[in-house]
Amino acid sequence: MPNITIRDIPNVLYQDIKHFAKKDHRSINSEIIHGIFEYISRKKSATTVIEEIKKIHADIDVKGFELSPKEMKKVIEQGRP
C-alpha cells in the first residue's frame, strides 16, 4: 500500500482527529483514512447528482417557459408551509 506523509497539520485539526479516533476506537491513521474516504464518497455522490440533474435538464425543453414576477411569487408562496 502507498504511504503518505502529512506535514504542518494545525494543532486544532490534529486534536479533532485524535478525539474522533478515540471516540470511534480507531488509530489516528485509521481515522484519517476514514475521513478521506468519507470526504471523497460525498464528493463523488454530489458530482453524480449534479451530472444527473444536468442530463435531466438537457432532456427537458424549457424554452418559452417564463413566469411573471407575480406568478413566480405565487409559486414560491405555494411551496411554503
Residue pairs with C-beta under 8 A, 6 or more apart in sequence:
6 32
9 17
17 28
17 31
17 32
17 35
18 28
20 26
20 31
20 35
21 27
21 28
21 30
21 31
24 31
24 34
26 34
67 75
